Amino acid sequence: MTDSAAMTGDPRYQVSEAMLRQALEVIPLGSQTFSKSKTHYPLGVSPYFAERGKGSRLWDVDGNEYIDFINSLAAINLGYGDAEVDGAVRAQLDKGVVFSLSHGLEREVAELLVEMVPCAELVRFGKNGSDATAGAIRVARAFTGRDRVAACGYHGWQDWYIGATTRNRGVPKATSDLTHLFPYNDLAALDATLRAHPGEFAAVIMEPMNVAAPAPGYLAGVKEIAHRHGALLIFDETITGFRFAPGGAQEKFSVTPDLATFGKGMANGYPLSAVAGRADVMRLMEEIFYSFTFGGETLSLAAAKATMLKLRREDACGHYQRQGSRLMRDVDALIARHGLGQVLRQAGDPSWSFLIIGDAPAYSQWEIKTLFLQEVFARGILTLGTHNLSLSHSDADIARLLKVYDEVFAILADVLQNRSLKQYLRCAVLQPLFKVR
């Protein structure tokens, strides 16, 4: 099926598809983010443009209502339109957004981070997670006088990281060659990576957890190996921060890195990120160039202050764990009931879990995932295979997700048993972009 044919698909998405055609004339992919584009949402059976959100709900431009488990790629962790956060933003808006001088909110939010995050002694802000990880790498290189970086997980779009992936067009090879990817939960592989270039690694940067949980002693072992080789340990907590625990994965797993980066949910969807860490390292932020016109933008800082106070006060991380544990337990039961254990499994933390789709004898994981997305979207569930929980996800929301999965898993079971994909699929199959985790 061609793209143009797919874009005359389900009338449920008529306005979205018309807007996508218009957007593609002026915006590459029609979106600012790969994960919100037609690379992730199958053409003809997907919404593309949001109209509004409230709590756990999102409405697309066609008026379709969804329970949102994507939550703007985990940036929304209280819920859309949180009254306290938006109220703080409105109050600050009356005073101003950016100024010719710094603003006191910069200090107030930095103080909250220092209170909540074990490694945080000094803090600098950015706008995206990529700002923060790039800043952490730059200051680590300045501190150690070294150039090479060992990386595990996904760390954003900047040259230093993305050049080491298959999505590396436009990145100089000399830059790509300085970043070495290593597998998770394999201390020997990390040690071998660092030993291959002795005395040359500035940092080991990693997501402390994503799909897989750390094996006992793994994160402490990473820290020991990094320090033995003279490298700094950086935890990229862009997602795990303020989600796994108020102080992030470093609090949950009791391993304190030298530096950590934050973003996503620290301001409930307002654009803000942070680099935090040891004072002796962070002081070099005065020497390197890490400076933004909008780094001290006050609306996002007001949102962050309100968000972090509410997360702590209302035990949001405990809510994610309770709801997510129920979700994972009951989804496992549905997978077993429908006999889908060969192609479906779950992974991750209850606050950020993954429904992982594998290949089947007759169909690829991409064919199965495309059908899965087609069917869950049609039933009012917004997910790309992850469950990024927010404080607004209720018992009823989880129950509705489970009911939809029960229906969709039955379809998948029929497809795999009877090889009936063509009977159900109404769009072109998604194509892999690149593997980030």
Stockholm file with secondary structure:
# STOCKHOLM 1.0

chainA/1-437         MTDSAAMTGDPRYQVSEAMLRQALEVIPLGSQTFSKSKTHYPLGVSPYFAERGKGSRLWDVDGNEYIDFINSLAAINLGYGDAEVDGAVRAQLDKGVVFSLSHGLEREVAELLVEMVPCAELVRFGKNGSDATAGAIRVARAFTGRDRVAACGYHGWQDWYIGATTRNRGVPKATSDLTHLFPYNDLAALDATLRAHPGEFAAVIMEPMNVAAPAPGYLAGVKEIAHRHGALLIFDETITGFRFAPGGAQEKFSVTPDLATFGKGMANGYPLSAVAGRADVMRLMEEIFYSFTFGGETLSLAAAKATMLKLRREDACGHYQRQGSRLMRDVDALIARHGLGQVLRQAGDPSWSFLIIGDAPAYSQWEIKTLFLQEVFARGILTLGTHNLSLSHSDADIARLLKVYDEVFAILADVLQNRSLKQYLRCAVLQPLFKVR
#=GR chainA/1-437 SS CCHHHHTTCCGGGHHHHHHHHHHHTTSGGGSSSGGGSTTTSCTTSCCCCEEEEEBTEEEETTCCEEEESSHHHHTCSSCBTCHHHHHHHHHHHTTCSCCSSCCHHHHHHHHHHHHHCTTCSEEEEESSHHHHHHHHHHHHHHHHTCCEEEEESCCCSSHHHHTTSSCCTTSCHHHHTTEEECCTTCHHHHHHHHHTSTTCEEEEEECSCSSSCCCTTHHHHHHHHHHHTTCEEEEECTTTBTTTBTTCHHHHHTCCCSEEEECGGGGTTSSCEEEEECHHHHGGGGTSCCCCTTTTCHHHHHHHHHHHHHHHHTTHHHHHHHHHHHHHHHHHHHHHHTTCTTTEEEEEETTEEEEEECCCSSSCHHHHHHHHHHHHHHTTEECSSEEECCTTCCHHHHHHHHHHHHHHHHHHHHHHHHTCHHHHCCSCCCCCCCCCC
#=GC SS_cons         CCHHHHTTCCGGGHHHHHHHHHHHTTSGGGSSSGGGSTTTSCTTSCCCCEEEEEBTEEEETTCCEEEESSHHHHTCSSCBTCHHHHHHHHHHHTTCSCCSSCCHHHHHHHHHHHHHCTTCSEEEEESSHHHHHHHHHHHHHHHHTCCEEEEESCCCSSHHHHTTSSCCTTSCHHHHTTEEECCTTCHHHHHHHHHTSTTCEEEEEECSCSSSCCCTTHHHHHHHHHHHTTCEEEEECTTTBTTTBTTCHHHHHTCCCSEEEECGGGGTTSSCEEEEECHHHHGGGGTSCCCCTTTTCHHHHHHHHHHHHHHHHTTHHHHHHHHHHHHHHHHHHHHHHTTCTTTEEEEEETTEEEEEECCCSSSCHHHHHHHHHHHHHHTTEECSSEEECCTTCCHHHHHHHHHHHHHHHHHHHHHHHHTCHHHHCCSCCCCCCCCCC
//
